[in-house]
């Protein structure tokens, strides 16, 4: 598999798409703290905007990965790799590892530019400990996106089809996460106007849709299983279940990789 990885990394280094995507990530990372400073001065600490990339990386990878790997079928690269004696397991894992490497580079470019511009303008992080924990979890989340998209990329022979499916899957996961988050964020009480003796009086009414403790645990698990759900927690600074989030990410990575490998082993490449 070493030769496959070397070939993939060589392609990555020569890819204009890779460098353009990295440049866009770096530019976004520099722009976010600059925009915050111009609009709010130092009212917002660096911690408040540090994890914007966690919301963006899924969309970036849903476009980049199918475009980068999708041409392997049309160009006959997959068949050539197998004809050269490489097992399907090695081909799949080499592409997955390359995808994870590219994702980490994109995140790293964003983070470095955010720090380079944000620290002089907004000051250093106020809570470096929690920030580091969320940083590690966010990189693990980026790897999960790679595992999810690699399943589609390696099992669709057409680049356009895999690209469309990756983007649609991202939107589905995004919408699911926001729905679960809204349910969890619902208040226990809400104000209601009542007419009493000819006057409008506001009183707090219990929300019938407020989750009970057992129900809340289920929704919290669903949120942690969703990469976008994790990203929302990073950006909001509400990471309270780091161990569960890490286990969810590792579980999804393992399950999707196993499923993708099983499908790729059975795929007819003729």
N, C-alpha and C positions, 0 to 999 in steps of 0.2 A: 504493500500500500504506500510505501515511501515514495516510489516513483510517481504514483498517481497524485499524491499530495504535492510533490515538486512541480508536476505539470500544471496542476490547478493554480498553485501560487504564482507560477510564471505567467499564466494567463491573466491572473488577477493584477499582477504588476504591470502588464502591458495593456490592460483594459482601460479605454477612455471612460467608459461608463463608471467604473470603479472610482477613478480619480475625480470625475465630475460629482458623483454622489458624495464622496468624502469632502470635497470642497463646499458643497451645499450644507452638509452637516456642520462643518467648521464655521461657515458663515452664520448659520442659524445660532450656533453656540455663542458667537461673539455679539450678535445682534440683540439677543434676549436681555442680557444685563445692561447693554447700552440703552436700549429702549426703556427699560425699567428706571434707569438713572435719569434719563431726560424727562420722563413723565412724573416720577415720584421722588426723585433725588434719593435720599438714603432712608426713606420710610419703609422700604421692603428690604430685608436682609437677603444675602445670597442664597440662603437655604430655601427661601420661598420660590425661587425660580430655577433651582439647580436641576430638578428632575423633569423639566419639560421634554427632554429628549426621550424619556420613557414612554410618553404618549405618541411620539413621532416615529420611533424606530420600527414599530410594526408596519406602518404604512410604507416607510422607506424600503424595508425588506420585501414587502409584498410586490413592489415594483422592480427592485434591483435583482433579486434572486431569479425569478423566472426569465428575465431578459438575459442574464449572464449565463445560466445553465441551460436555458431552453433550446439553444441552438445545437446542443450536443446530439439531439436526435436528427435534426434536419441535415447536419453536417456529417453524420455517420460516426461521430466521435465515440458514442456509446458502444456501437458494434466493433469498432477498432480496438477499444480497450478490452472487450471480452475476447476478441480474436487473438489478442496478444497474450492471452492466458490469465488475465486478471479475473478473479471470481466476482460475482455480482455483489457479494457482501463488501468487498474492498472498494468497489466502484461507488456504492451507495455511501459508505462511511466516509470515503475521501471527499465526496461532494458535501456531505453534512459538516465535516470538520472545516472545510474551506468556507462554507456559509457562516459558521460560528465565528471563524477568524475575521471575516469581513465585517460581521455585525459588531464585534468588539472594537475593530478599528474605527468604524463609524461612530460608536458611542464615545470612544476615546478622543476622537477629533473634536466632537461637540464639547466634551467635558473640559479638555485642555483649553479650548478657546473661551469657554465660560469662565474658567478660573483666571485666565490671563487678562480678560477684560473686566470681569466682575469683582475680583478682589480689590484692585485699585479704586474702583468706583463705588462699590457697595460694602466693602469690608470683607473680612474672612468669615467662614461659617460660624454660626453661633453655637451649634451643637455638633461638633465633629464626630462624636461617637455614634449617635443615631444616623448621621449622614453617611458614615462609612458602612454601617449595616445595610442601609437602603441601597447604597451603591452596589454592594456585592449582590444583593437580591435582584436589582435591576439588570445587571449583566447576566444573571442566570435566567431572568425573564426573556432577555434578548435571544439567548440560546434556545429557549422554548419556541419562539417565533420561527427560528431557523428549522427546528425539527418539524414543526407543523407544515411549513411551506415546502420543505424537501419532500414530504410525502406526495404532494401534488405534482411537483416539478419532475420527480423521477418516474412518475406513473402516468404522465400525460405526454404523448409523443409530439404534440404541437405546442410551440412556444406561446402562441396567442391564447390557446385554451388554458394553459397553465397560468398565464398572467392574469387572465380574467377571473379564473377560479380563486387565485390567491387574493386578489383585491376584494372579491365578493365575500370570501371567507373572513377577511379582516373586518369588513363592514359588519358582518353578522356577529362576530365576536365583540366588536366595539359596541353595537347596539345592545347585546345581551348584558354586557358589563354595566352600561349606564342604567339599564332597567333594574338590575339587582341593586345597584348603588342607591338609586332613588327609593327603593323599598326600604333599605336599611336606614336611610337618612330621614325617613318620615318621622315627624315629631310625635311624642306621646300625647300631647294636648295641642289644640289649635284654637284661636279666638273665634267666637261666634257672636253675632249681633242678635239680641233678643229685644222685642218690644215689651216694656214693662211700664204700666201706668202712663202710656202715651210717650214714653221716652225710650230711645235706643240705648240699650245697655250691653256692654261687651263682657262676655264671660268665657272662661276656658272650658272647652269641651273635649272629652277623651276621644282620641282618634281610634276608630274601630279597626283600622288597618295597621295599627302599631304592632310590631312583631313581639311575641312572647319569647322568653329566653331560649327555649328549645328551637323555636322557629328561627330565631336570630342566628343561632349557631349554624344551621343549615345554609342560610343565605350568606353568612360569612365564609363558609367553606366554598360555596359557589363563586363568590367574589375572588377568593384566593386562587381558585382553579383557573380563572380567566386572566390571561396576560394583561388585558386592558384594565381589569379590575385591580390588579396589582399596581399598574401604572398610576391609576387614580389615587391610590393610597400613598404612593411615593410623592406625587405632586402636592397632595394635601397635607403631607406630614403626619399621616394617621396610621403609620405602621405599628400595630400593636400585637401582631401574631407572626413575628419573623420566622420562627421555626416551622409553623404550619405553611407559610408561604413558600419556604425553601423546599419542604417535602412535596408540596403540590407541584412546584416547577419541575423537580426531579422526576416525579411520577409521570407527569405529562410528557416530559422529554423521553423517558424510557418507553412508555406505551406507544406514542406516535412513531418513534424510531422502529420499534418492533413491528408495528403494523405496516409501516412503509416498506421495510425490508421483506416482509412476508408477501406483499403485493408485487414488489419488484422482482422477487424470485420467480413468480409465476407469470410475469409479463412476457408476452410474445414480442420479441424485438426484430423479427424478420420483416 
